[in-house]
């Protein structure tokens, strides 16, 4: 929606406009996931959102922009969830092993399994590079964890001259392995055991 339109709206109209915008994003996301980008039309999005095609264009301009806004919305939701997990679990006063296990389990059990994450990954992995989020945006969760690991290293809790590498090792040994177990096993894996073993392996290398 253009700035000019927003400026002349009353509060009531602005709320209705935001409601339409949300409905359009919800409809677009559902159709992109179900049908794919190429098979999803603006007409179908408008019909599902119960708005006119013109309203879709007024808010987003074109289908490419709408697709990217849907990606950004889900990316922001994932980033917020990871940020809260870092702030809640990776606190300086907590035993480091317990903190890392709690963080890993929270990411695997809540963030990774959440509709926000699954929707984001489903949308982001199906598209050509021109319609994908930038690497900077895609890597925001890793950058936040890297900052916390750098703090742990500065406090002497871990030995990590390269916090970015430490984050990659940690996620591979815990979250990545847990996801692989979930995808490949017929029975639900013991995620606590997977994450705990991964944390122990990480600490043997970094403590």
Number of C-alpha atoms within 10 A of each C-alpha: 15 10 7 8 10 13 9 10 13 10 10 9 12 15 12 13 17 14 12 18 20 14 18 26 22 15 19 26 26 18 18 21 17 13 12 16 20 9 11 18 16 19 14 15 25 20 14 16 20 14 16 14 15 13 17 23 16 14 17 20 14 12 18 12 14 20 21 17 17 23 23 18 13 21 24 18 16 22 21 14 20 23 15 11 18 22 11 12 18 23 14 13 7 11 11 18 15 14 19 25 23 20 22 30 22 19 19 21 16 16 21 19 13 15 14 20 20 15 19 22 16 17 24 23 10 14 15 9 10 9 16 18 17 10 8 9 14 17 13 17 19 16 16 16 21 19 14 19 22 22 16 19 18 13 11 11 17 21 18 20 12 12 21 17 12 21 22 14 18 21 20 15 21 29 24 18 16 24 18 11 17 16 12 10 9 8 9 10 16 11 20 17 14 20 26 20 15 25 25 16 15 22 17 10 13 16 11
